[in-house]
Amino acid sequence: MRGSQYDKVCYWTEQREEKVPIRNLKSGEVGYSFGCTYEGNTVQVRLENGELDSWPKEDCLEIMEAMQ
């Protein structure tokens, strides 16, 4: 995920309180954003099975972007 995409996902998640669907490019897992850590450039996600995880922005792809 590029910096501008990361900023957009974080804005939608933190300012608009909307969960953004994210795919982890390394594992293929899908999760929904619930926060961002700007210092570490990570996205906090809730996986489809309910578990919580944190992914580096480089490993993430916004699912809506992938469909366009």
Buried (B, 14 or more C-beta within 10 A) or exposed (E): BEEEBBBBBBEBBEEEEEEBBBBBBEEEBEBBBBBBEEEEBBBBBBBEEEEEBEBBBEBBBBBEBEEE
